[in-house]
Amino acid sequence: MIFLAALLLFIIGLYCVIATFNLMRLLIGLELMIKAVTLLIIYVGYLNGHLALAQAMIITLIVIEVVVMVVAVGVVLGLHRYHNSLNTKYIKMLKG
Amino acid sequence: MNDLDLLILVAMTLTALWTVMGRSLLRAALGLALTSAILSIMIYRMTAPLAAAFELSVCSGLISVIFITTISLTQPLTMSEVYEHARRRISRFWPLPLILVFTIIIVIMSEIKITLPLPTPAVENDVRQVLWYLRPQDIIGQLAILLAGAYGVVILFREQKKK
């Protein structure tokens, strides 16, 4: 059942990333996918007896997640400052 | 797994669905925090208290604060734009509940059995021992990523200030 819940959570996040045009909602979808992975790692650690190792991995995952989100939010704010919008269509207008 | 675990998993999935389907961006951020809090309850029930505490404090707390601050810094839409946006969102997101229902039906009907190798239980007991002695490279990686993140944010805001 936990595998099914993690699968559903991942599908919800993936659909959000695919279907939305809002940069903040895109980050929220990414967060939901990371939550699914977190749940799976802990569950596998719980099943095979390596719970401490799973917790250590979760701590690393959370640290990486926070840094990625902070930098992504900085990029979103920068884009909003230039285009006055959070729409992903404006990213096509970047140089390079 | 008992009924309470099942209830927690259903609540977590419904909250995630509400997060994605909801109209307001602020409510989406709050929904994400709620999903994270429910996930931390589930993690705690799987006897992983340290990971649960991290999930609750960092993911449910810090990331929500960052998201809400960002949303408050961006320009709000007018009422007509909100209604137009909501109409378009419904047309894009209505297949999601159907996809979830189909996934549940397929998984239940196919009766997927995942067999995991079960080694000796509790190979390592203490998270601190694992972090410091078994996986010290993870700590170095965490420090490097934190420094890189801090440097990235400094660069981003310095360029904005210059321009």
Contacts between the chains, C-beta under 8 A, distances in Angstrom:
chain1	res1	chain2	res2	distance
A	1	B	1	5.7
A	1	B	5	7.5
A	1	B	6	6.4
A	1	B	9	6.2
A	2	B	1	7.4
A	2	B	5	7.9
A	2	B	9	6.7
A	2	B	42	7.9
A	3	B	112	8.0
A	3	B	114	6.3
A	4	B	104	6.8
A	4	B	107	5.4
A	5	B	9	4.1
A	5	B	12	6.5
A	5	B	13	5.9
A	7	B	103	6.6
A	7	B	107	7.1
A	8	B	13	5.0
A	8	B	16	7.7
A	8	B	100	5.6
A	8	B	103	6.4
A	8	B	104	7.3
A	9	B	12	7.1
A	9	B	13	6.5
A	9	B	16	5.5
A	9	B	35	8.0
A	11	B	99	6.4
A	11	B	100	6.5
A	11	B	103	6.2
A	12	B	13	7.6
A	12	B	16	4.8
A	12	B	17	6.0
A	12	B	19	7.9
A	12	B	20	5.4
A	12	B	96	6.9
A	12	B	100	7.2
A	13	B	16	7.5
A	13	B	20	7.8
A	15	B	20	7.0
A	15	B	93	7.7
A	15	B	96	5.1
A	15	B	99	6.8
A	16	B	20	4.5
A	19	B	92	4.8
A	19	B	93	6.1
A	19	B	96	7.7
A	20	B	92	7.7
A	22	B	25	7.1
A	24	B	25	5.8
A	24	B	28	7.7
A	24	B	29	7.7
A	24	B	67	6.8
A	24	B	70	6.6
A	24	B	71	6.3
A	24	B	74	7.7
A	25	B	20	7.7
A	25	B	25	7.0
A	25	B	28	6.4
A	27	B	67	7.3
A	28	B	19	6.4
A	28	B	20	7.4
A	28	B	28	5.5
A	28	B	29	7.0
A	28	B	32	5.4
A	28	B	67	7.3
A	29	B	20	6.9
A	31	B	32	5.7
A	31	B	36	8.0
A	31	B	59	7.6
A	31	B	63	6.9
A	32	B	16	5.5
A	32	B	19	7.0
A	32	B	20	7.3
A	32	B	32	7.2
A	32	B	35	7.0
A	35	B	16	7.6
A	35	B	35	6.3
A	35	B	36	6.6
A	35	B	39	5.5
A	35	B	59	7.6
A	38	B	39	6.8
A	38	B	43	7.5
A	38	B	51	7.9
A	38	B	55	6.8
A	39	B	39	6.2
A	39	B	42	6.8
A	39	B	43	7.6
A	42	B	43	5.2
A	42	B	46	5.6
A	42	B	48	5.4
A	42	B	51	6.1
A	43	B	46	6.7
A	44	B	116	6.8
A	45	B	48	7.3
A	46	B	46	4.4
A	46	B	47	7.1
A	46	B	48	7.2
A	47	B	116	5.1
A	47	B	118	7.2
A	48	B	116	5.7
A	48	B	117	6.5
A	48	B	118	5.8
A	48	B	119	6.0
A	49	B	118	7.2
A	49	B	119	6.0
A	49	B	120	6.5
A	49	B	121	3.7
A	49	B	122	5.4
A	49	B	123	5.7
A	50	B	119	7.8
A	50	B	123	5.7
A	50	B	124	6.9
A	51	B	46	7.6
A	51	B	47	6.5
A	51	B	48	5.8
A	51	B	122	7.5
A	52	B	124	4.5
A	52	B	125	6.0
A	52	B	126	6.0
A	52	B	127	4.8
A	52	B	129	7.3
A	52	B	130	4.7
A	53	B	123	7.7
A	53	B	124	6.1
A	53	B	130	5.4
A	53	B	134	7.2
A	53	B	135	7.7
A	54	B	48	6.8
A	54	B	51	7.4
A	55	B	48	5.1
A	55	B	50	5.2
A	55	B	51	4.4
A	55	B	127	4.6
A	55	B	130	7.6
A	56	B	127	5.6
A	56	B	130	4.5
A	56	B	131	4.9
A	56	B	134	7.6
A	56	B	135	5.7
A	56	B	138	6.6
A	57	B	138	7.8
A	58	B	43	7.8
A	58	B	48	7.4
A	58	B	51	4.1
A	58	B	54	6.7
A	58	B	55	7.3
A	59	B	50	7.2
A	59	B	51	6.7
A	59	B	54	5.6
A	59	B	127	7.6
A	59	B	131	7.2
A	59	B	142	8.0
A	60	B	138	4.8
A	60	B	141	7.0
A	60	B	142	5.9
A	62	B	54	5.1
A	62	B	55	6.7
A	62	B	58	5.2
A	62	B	59	6.3
A	63	B	142	4.6
A	63	B	145	6.5
A	63	B	146	6.7
A	64	B	142	7.6
A	64	B	145	5.6
A	65	B	58	7.9
A	65	B	59	7.0
A	65	B	63	7.5
A	66	B	58	5.8
A	66	B	62	6.4
A	66	B	63	6.5
A	66	B	149	7.8
A	67	B	145	5.1
A	67	B	146	6.1
A	67	B	148	7.2
A	67	B	149	3.4
A	68	B	149	7.7
A	69	B	63	5.5
A	69	B	66	6.3
A	69	B	67	8.0
A	70	B	66	6.3
A	70	B	149	5.7
A	70	B	153	6.1
A	71	B	149	5.6
A	71	B	152	4.6
A	71	B	153	6.4
A	71	B	156	7.5
A	73	B	66	5.6
A	73	B	67	7.3
A	73	B	70	4.9
A	74	B	152	7.0
A	74	B	153	5.2
A	74	B	156	4.2
A	74	B	157	6.9
A	75	B	156	6.8
A	76	B	70	6.3
A	77	B	70	6.2
A	77	B	73	6.3
A	77	B	74	7.6
A	77	B	156	8.0
A	78	B	156	5.8
A	78	B	159	7.7
A	78	B	160	5.9
A	80	B	73	7.7
A	80	B	74	5.1
A	80	B	75	7.5
A	81	B	160	6.3
A	84	B	75	6.2
A	85	B	75	8.0
A	86	B	74	6.0
